[in-house]
Amino acid sequence: MRIETLLYVYLFICSGMIVFNIITAIVLKRRDRRTVRASARFRQHILQQIERINTGQQVERRHKKYLSRQLTRTGNMIAFDKMLEDLYREEPRQATEYLSQLGGVIVYLTIRYGRKDRIEAAYFPYIIKKYHLIENRTFSGVVDAMYTLLRESSIYCRENAMQALYTTGDCDCIMKALKILDGGESFFHEKLLADGPAGFYSGGYFADYPPGYLFVLGFVALVRQIFAIPYEAGMTYVLLAVVPSLCASLGQGLLAYYACKKRDEGLSLGELEQWLLDNRLHLCHWFTVDDLMYLKRGGRVSAATAIMGTMLNIKPVLHVDNEGHLINVSKARGRKASIQAMAKKVAELGAGFDNSVMFISHGDCREDAEYLAGLLKEQYGVKEIYINYVGAVIGSHSGPGTLALFFLGEHR
């Protein structure tokens, strides 16, 4: 009787989790649809203003009032952000000019978001950082608001505000921010200094660097910035040129491989850094795993998803996005299908890029790595493919059967 009762309880819990996941998926899908519709509305309004800018006119006052009303809602701000991403890809110069004329709107929204709860308040500094809205301290009122957010208890407010202040390019501004954090006994260097060494690896933020290494890089970057040490100076060889790769595993290895090639071609240290910054987001990372239970233990999928996916032999296909996060993109039925799906990404993203060299990493599944390498050579004529093991940190998160492909593409 006890066994039957436990079984019924277990089935009830599993059913509840499945229903919860279904409802969540429906809600998220509806939200995505609303975001797409809102983005289309914003795009229509903004393209009209860009036409005015192209003819030498200013952004209309009524458009600024429209933005001030609409963007106080976080959902609309997300849609606005999505639209700006597309606009920056299509017309970066016009998009920059358009944003430069929204000073009053930016200041107003900074005040309004400062009154929201801490999660929403942290989102607007993220937008400021993403689009460099206070570069050269264009909107001084916004800079002061970022100083205020540095005193918040929320790590997300502090992190996004500090990253926004970094975009000013003003050493005095950054030093003032560091003093504020120091006065509040907060540490900061990107996420490490915002959250502390323990918090750096939390919240879905992927990194396989030891904390001590990050402190070294942060210190070196700060010293070079404060003293304005050029790359060609002799002191450069004492310090380091720090380029956040936003890569993982052999993706960082492939970036280093290309860096060595460019060095041998005669690029200076400064030119090499610029090449890395220009091309790091062209380095595509595609992953699949064989055992969903490891992702469940790491909190990347729910228990219900892991159980159902295992029963149905579903394998996720993931990639690393422009901010270094690991994102689940699609699913495939069976191991070979997931490997073939990764190989197809080369055709989708790699057209026009020299992919004569690719890297593959694996978690104790050499045969699968060789199968993927064979597909790449057969379908795309890849000349050299380097195969190696994943590191211990990534392997512990993704488990045996992890397979990753790294190549150059139009975008991640």
Rosetta blueprint (number, residue, H / E / L):
1 M L
2 R H
3 I H
4 E H
5 T H
6 L H
7 L H
8 Y H
9 V H
10 Y H
11 L H
12 F H
13 I H
14 C H
15 S H
16 G H
17 M H
18 I H
19 V H
20 F H
21 N H
22 I H
23 I H
24 T H
25 A H
26 I H
27 V H
28 L H
29 K H
30 R H
31 R H
32 D H
33 R H
34 R H
35 T H
36 V H
37 R H
38 A H
39 S H
40 A H
41 R H
42 F H
43 R H
44 Q H
45 H H
46 I H
47 L H
48 Q H
49 Q H
50 I H
51 E H
52 R H
53 I H
54 N H
55 T L
56 G L
57 Q L
58 Q L
59 V L
60 E L
61 R H
62 R H
63 H H
64 K H
65 K H
66 Y H
67 L H
68 S H
69 R H
70 Q H
71 L L
72 T L
73 R L
74 T H
75 G H
76 N H
77 M H
78 I H
79 A H
80 F H
81 D H
82 K H
83 M H
84 L H
85 E H
86 D H
87 L H
88 Y H
89 R H
90 E H
91 E L
92 P H
93 R H
94 Q H
95 A H
96 T H
97 E H
98 Y H
99 L H
100 S H
101 Q L
102 L L
103 G H
104 G H
105 V H
106 I H
107 V H
108 Y H
109 L H
110 T H
111 I H
112 R H
113 Y H
114 G H
115 R L
116 K L
117 D L
118 R H
119 I H
120 E H
121 A H
122 A H
123 Y H
124 F H
125 P H
126 Y H
127 I H
128 I H
129 K H
130 K H
131 Y L
132 H L
133 L L
134 I L
135 E H
136 N H
137 R H
138 T L
139 F L
140 S H
141 G H
142 V H
143 V H
144 D H
145 A H
146 M H
147 Y H
148 T H
149 L H
150 L L
151 R L
152 E L
153 S L
154 S L
155 I H
156 Y H
157 C H
158 R H
159 E H
160 N H
161 A H
162 M H
163 Q H
164 A H
165 L H
166 Y H
167 T L
168 T L
169 G L
170 D L
171 C H
172 D H
173 C H
174 I H
175 M H
176 K H
177 A H
178 L H
179 K H
180 I H
181 L H
182 D H
183 G H
184 G L
185 E L
186 S L
187 F L
188 F L
189 H L
190 E H
191 K H
192 L H
193 L H
194 A H
195 D H
196 G H
197 P H
198 A H
199 G H
200 F L
201 Y L
202 S L
203 G L
204 G L
205 Y L
206 F L
207 A L
208 D L
209 Y L
210 P L
211 P H
212 G H
213 Y H
214 L H
215 F H
216 V H
217 L H
218 G H
219 F H
220 V H
221 A H
222 L H
223 V H
224 R H
225 Q H
226 I H
227 F H
228 A L
229 I L
230 P L
231 Y L
232 E L
233 A L
234 G H
235 M H
236 T H
237 Y H
238 V L
239 L L
240 L L
241 A L
242 V L
243 V L
244 P L
245 S L
246 L L
247 C L
248 A L
249 S L
250 L H
251 G H
252 Q H
253 G H
254 L H
255 L H
256 A H
257 Y H
258 Y H
259 A H
260 C H
261 K H
262 K H
263 R H
264 D H
265 E L
266 G L
267 L L
268 S L
269 L H
270 G H
271 E H
272 L H
273 E H
274 Q H
275 W H
276 L H
277 L H
278 D H
279 N H
280 R H
281 L H
282 H H
283 L E
284 C E
285 H E
286 W E
287 F E
288 T E
289 V L
290 D L
291 D L
292 L H
293 M H
294 Y H
295 L H
296 K H
297 R H
298 G L
299 G L
300 R L
301 V L
302 S L
303 A H
304 A H
305 T H
306 A H
307 I H
308 M H
309 G H
310 T H
311 M H
312 L L
313 N L
314 I E
315 K E
316 P E
317 V E
318 L E
319 H E
320 V E
321 D L
322 N L
323 E L
324 G L
325 H L
326 L E
327 I E
328 N E
329 V E
330 S E
331 K E
332 A E
333 R E
334 G L
335 R H
336 K H
337 A H
338 S H
339 I H
340 Q H
341 A H
342 M H
343 A H
344 K H
345 K H
346 V H
347 A H
348 E H
349 L H
350 G L
351 A L
352 G L
353 F L
354 D L
355 N L
356 S L
357 V E
358 M E
359 F E
360 I E
361 S E
362 H E
363 G L
364 D L
365 C L
366 R H
367 E H
368 D H
369 A H
370 E H
371 Y H
372 L H
373 A H
374 G H
375 L H
376 L H
377 K H
378 E H
379 Q H
380 Y H
381 G L
382 V L
383 K L
384 E E
385 I E
386 Y E
387 I E
388 N E
389 Y E
390 V L
391 G L
392 A H
393 V H
394 I H
395 G H
396 S H
397 H H
398 S H
399 G L
400 P L
401 G L
402 T L
403 L E
404 A E
405 L E
406 F E
407 F E
408 L E
409 G L
410 E L
411 H L
412 R L
